[in-house]
Amino acid sequence: MAYITNTDIDLRLGHASYVQLADDDGDGAADAAVVDEARLAAEGEVNGYLALRYAAPIDLDAHPELADLLKSMALDLAEYRLRLRRPPVSEDATRRRDQTTDWLRRIAEGTVALPSLSAVATTATRGTVAQSVGAERVLSRDELKDH
């Protein structure tokens, strides 16, 4: 499920900046493949953090209250990625990217939860962690290799 569209990125940047950042062939129009790459990478980054705690991508039909938040985060990351293509990157774009990744990191760590009206499905990939109990190893591989 997509959090943003190329049109959302165009609106965020303003059309002139959108074209300037994504027109690699010089025809005066943003190259869709360039914008797609930045958009998909940004959404993948958001989902990469979220997947540590939640089933990602987040189902926006089930949780429409999260749509604007996830859209904003994905736009911050997509904008930064596009601006990296034509340095220098503004301090504002860098600050927004840093704030977004910090917030996503805290979600992944479990110190912040998604502000949803209903419980968001958690991930099943973390599962049970194996542990061993008992006495420490008496002999190491190095000690056994000559026997």
C-alpha positions, 0 to 999 in steps of 0.5 A: 500500500502506497503512502505517497504518490508522485503528485504528492511529491510534486505538491510538496516540492513545488512544480519548478523544484520537482522538475529541476530535481528529477529531469535527468534527460533535460526535456523540461519534465520530471522523469517518472522513473527518478521520482518513482525510485525516490518514492519507493525507497522512502516508503521502503525506509518507513516500512523497514522501521515499522516492520520491526514492530508492526505488520508493514506496510500499514493498512491505511484502510483499517487505520485511516488516521495514520495516513497523514502521518505516514504520508508526511514521513514518506514525503520527508524522506523522498524529498531528501532523496531527490534533493541529494541528487542536486546538492546542496541539500537545504538545512530544512530538508535535512532537519525534517529527514533527521526528525523523521528517521529519529521518530521512526527509530523510536517506533522501532525501539518501542519507545514510541507507538503509532498513534492509532485509534485501534491496535495496529497489527504487530509483526510476526517476524520477531517471534521467540528468541532462543536462549540457552541456560545452564553451565558455561562451555567447559571446552572451546573448539580450539581446545578440542581441535587436537583431540 
